[in-house]
Amino acid sequence: MANIKFDPFERLDKNNAALLIIDHQVGLYQLVRDQTPEEYRANILAHAAIGKAFNIPTVLTTSAEHGPNGPLPREITEMYPDVPFIKRNGEVNAWDNPDFRKAVEATGKKQLIIAGIVTDVCTTFLALSLRQAGYSVFANAEASGCSSKRVADDANNRMRSVGVHIYSTFAIICDLMRDWRNTPGSLELMPWFDKHYPAYGYLARGHAAAINSGQIQPGESE
């Protein structure tokens, strides 16, 4: 067992981080009840796009995809045609698969950003194993889904108890970016926000429209 350390003030470092996409399979997708189907689809695609936005190592994995669990959505496999993709035949905990473990170790990164279906199994089991192996783990709560909010809360609390950082997608992006003037920063990430975080993307569109038109509505600045 590794010497497990936990720093509650730890920040994500884009130069020491890798992204893991765990069992976001079209069959398992049907088990998600703590988010609407529309919300969850947007959240798993946003999670996947983090790797592209920051050019960080990314590993995909599925569990028994030829059964009812199904394959990964084509949006994800088309996004990552050339990254390690470990198709596990039976292991529930991805860390029990030697090929997956080797793929993660080969990234050379110590901070692992993870999300999966379902939160209480695929995400939690892996998160605990990664912590036991000495990794810093950042679990994307929005991109993990399960049968109910109660189950999600219990799973997140279990992960917190061993030092897993529970993050939102927006928090992951902002922690990796750190400064709007960085690269990637405002120039590179505004298109990401427009596509994957429309609340901020449309805010930016409105701001740009006001500047381009040179006009605001009467009373708007009061």
Stockholm file with secondary structure:
# STOCKHOLM 1.0

chainA/1-222         MANIKFDPFERLDKNNAALLIIDHQVGLYQLVRDQTPEEYRANILAHAAIGKAFNIPTVLTTSAEHGPNGPLPREITEMYPDVPFIKRNGEVNAWDNPDFRKAVEATGKKQLIIAGIVTDVCTTFLALSLRQAGYSVFANAEASGCSSKRVADDANNRMRSVGVHIYSTFAIICDLMRDWRNTPGSLELMPWFDKHYPAYGYLARGHAAAINSGQIQPGESE
#=GR chainA/1-222 SS CCCCCCCTTCCCCTTSEEEEEECCCTTGGGGCCSSCHHHHHHHHHHHHHHHHHHTCCEEEEEESTTTTTCCCCHHHHHHCTTSCEEEESSCSSGGGSHHHHHHHHHHCCSEEEEEEBSIIIIIHHHHHHHHHTTCEEEEESTTCBCSCHHHHHHHHHHHHTTTCEEECHHHHHHHHHCSTTSSSSHHHHHHHHHHHCHHHHHHHHHHHHHHHHTCCCTTTTC
#=GC SS_cons         CCCCCCCTTCCCCTTSEEEEEECCCTTGGGGCCSSCHHHHHHHHHHHHHHHHHHTCCEEEEEESTTTTTCCCCHHHHHHCTTSCEEEESSCSSGGGSHHHHHHHHHHCCSEEEEEEBSIIIIIHHHHHHHHHTTCEEEEESTTCBCSCHHHHHHHHHHHHTTTCEEECHHHHHHHHHCSTTSSSSHHHHHHHHHHHCHHHHHHHHHHHHHHHHTCCCTTTTC
//
